[in-house]
Amino acid sequence: MIDPKLLADHNLTLEEYKRIVSLVGREPNITELGIFSLMWSEHCSYKSSRAFLKKLPTKGKHVIQGPGENAGIIDIGGGLAVVFKIESHNHPSFIEPFQGAATGVGGILRDIFTMGARPIALLDSLRFGPLDNPRNRAIMDGVVAGISSYGNSIGVPTVGGEVYFDDCYSKNPLVNVFCLGLVEKDKIFYAKAEGVGNPVLYVGSKTGRDGIHGATMASAEFGKETEQKRPNVQVGDPFKEKLLLEACLEVMDKGLIVGIQDMGAAGLTCSTAEMPAKSGTGISINLDLVPQREEGMTPYEIMLSESQERMLLVAKKENVTEVQKIFAKWDLDAVDIGEVTAGRNLRVSFCGETVVDVPVDAVVNLCPVYRRPSRKPAYLQAVQKLDLPPLAGDLGAALLKVIASPIIADKEWVFRQYDHMVQTNTALLPGADAAVLRVKGQKRALAMTLDGNALYCYLDPRTGGAIAVAEACRNLACVGARPIGVTNCLNFGNPEKPEIMWQFKKVIEGMTEACRIFEIPVTGGNVSFYNDTEGLSIHPTPVLGIVGLIGDVDRLIGPGFKEEGDAVVLLGENRDELGGSEYLRAIHGLEKGRPPGIDLEREKAVQEVCIQAIASGLVRSAHDISEGGLAVCAAESCILGRTEIGCVLDLEDKARPDALLFGEAQSRILISASGTHLSKLLDLAAEKGVPAKVIGRAGGKELVIRQSGRDVVRLPVHRLFLAWKNALPEALSVR
Amino acid sequence: MKFGVVIFPGSNCDYDTFFVLKNGLRQETVFLWHKDHDLRGVDCVVLPGGFSYGDYLRSGAIARFSPLMQEVREFADRGGSVLGICNGFQVLLELGLLPGAMLRNKNLKFLCQYVHLRVDNPETRFTRRTRRGQILRIPIAHFDGHYFSPPETLRDLEEHGQVVFRYVDEKGKPTEAANVNGSAAGIAGLINRRGNVLGMMPHPERASEALLGSEDGRLIFESLVQP
């Protein structure tokens, strides 16, 4: 009955199949095969990445929960903890941008409130192909609308993130969604199925045929009478999820349940297998009791459905009525579909027959782990070699063009479609270096950022991986926050290609080193492989979600200059580096060179000076120097304040002018400070061994940059503002 | 003064509004459950923002059938103060407590941003802490905030001073660009003839603390509380 074609349809190798047979002790039936194929998929099992992910540091004294649960948890003191996680929804967002992105939001929210936390912030990292292609514009339009529709409705603010463009994402857009929730430390819940005899409750939406793995639908043994084609992308219902959120938090707050898990990827299969696997128990359920919205569904379909907005709860027996009462208050059913058992099997019955009986350990923990071969890609040598193009004549014109590059330009078109203020905690509006949320009733605030420069990773994966961590931390430092925890979404091509595996290995090495030096634990994350279409892989794209703490929210500052006459100070040093820069790409069409080097100890010291200076009230603005280099950073500092303020910078560096303006040398922050605080600021930097130099003064209506006394840029701030402001709406309004 | 904040399924500014009233203005504040028939003796009912019933139909169209709305209507008829914010404003329109309807924003996109409002009627119980022509900086966050009513209704509203807030630029001019959602006559907030029911699209509860960027919204709550 089970032949090679069926195995191929289920993405299982013959070796994997033999392993299943030996673990189960017999040939699995079709439903059991479906269960293994899901749980042993790359997405659920991390079989290609697990060996490498183990290298990331996961320990820290404030870590309550590291990798392995629905989300990571970090103690922030005062009886509170933050729960956060990132997930990718890349493939569905390409097929159906609106629903793909919307259900990505829905899924990550469930991961957070499943743990008893109320979600308080969403951030997204979005990557699309260039906007001159109408298909890319349509994808971006749909993705943003999808995120907006789900997040806005459920009332969780989308407070930040990044939007990035490169041709490699044209047929592989990336949608990575990060969510953070707040929980009282003694009210955290886990995916446990403890207490033999405790009832298993199904809550939320009814189960339909949506999201069942497309490849399996063509099988002849089942579904002859069912529709052959079903969209593989689910449809989100944020209203239902809002009800589910409130009801779940209410039963958890009242301590009525034992454990809970959302039915996300792999639906009922994943929750009924993982919960008992973690608790050393088994689960027995009856599929006839599962609420269904379509007729004639087979056990295979019910177990594999990925219908959204569903949860599985294990309740104490005596509390079931009370739990059901609370769900009824929110117009939801909580249906008793089975119980926790002593045997360590997942047992599923349907129409009086046992249709599944497999050891949960085999399903969840015994998937083979692969150390796939890796090989240094041949392309590297070619792309790392950079022959600098001749210097452009008018560097002011170049700045106007770089600042209007969609990667750098204003993202208001995106952010104003998101409700970024609901819950009234948003202390910095989107567009700053990091998102900042106050914690009601406390002086402290939470900062968070999503970041990752994929071009650097393409040009040099190890350096790129380290910079991804360093730069995300630098974003936090610019708002005065110290990093406390990391989650990451690793988007790569096909891991069966040795070159991709090499990129993956190297990026993780770089990230690992940086996380160790910054002493920040990785509490979880997500790996998205197989981002290739028609043989073309995306750039290796690690997206780092880093959470930080700010001691005193009243000291919060933004990236924009505040006062005329303030000194402009460069923390760190300019260097003659142009490789991998946005300037080379935007002006010369080159994705070449070596990315900037990074000295992680120096980086940490620079950030420490910035954090301490903000905490002591010594600075009025701070902005990270990243894509677009010093010139773009200075221009943004002129634009991003409450009012536009110009500045004059006098630079003495000997570098090539375009490298000085647009090079992306790391470990630099542009700060403004009043005269009264200047000497203290410079003393602080000197004490930490960090170069700090007054390079100019804020004021006037122009951005003037001089090199060795000669103007290299002189532009009205308002002209820069317009170029920056209008670029994205104009690119998107082409018909 | 005792405030009651109504929770519909899908409300999501309920806690925000409660927080400002209770912690910011230190007023007795309770939640009112939409399925109840009890206003718990409040002096002012607030219908908060959100997506009641998901707003899958017309915004606010289902919430108006919630059991509690019967009491809210009677309360308004007795002269009780009712404030509808965003989705709450949409519910008031659906209830018929205020005239008109909401259409999709003119750019057909959700809009979350600060706007400037001009106070065109400071002589209401919701605005007595403001001055005529005062510019308030308060955020909006909605998909359907494009106010519509027929010309004769608009004339009537203007004649009776029922247009309380209008979208303007930062200098107070009612320009087309400032009217981001395309509302008729730039209407951002309306009051009924009797002066006890106010609906507004902008969110005063999001602009009631300096930390969040504006305290202008607080004036509306303070007006209600002022003896």
Interface residues (C-beta under 8 A of the other chain):
Chain A: A145 S148 S149 N152 S153 I154 G155 D237 P238 F239 K240 K242 L243 K329 W330 D331 E412 F415 R416 Q417 Y418 D419 H420 M421 V422 Q423 T424 T426 A427 L429 R438 K440 V553 D554
Chain B: P9 G10 N12 C13 Y15 D16 F19 V20 N23 K35 G49 G50 F51 Y53 G54 D55 Y56 K109 F110 L111 C112 Q113 P139 A141 F143 H203 E205 R206 E209 L211 L212 G213
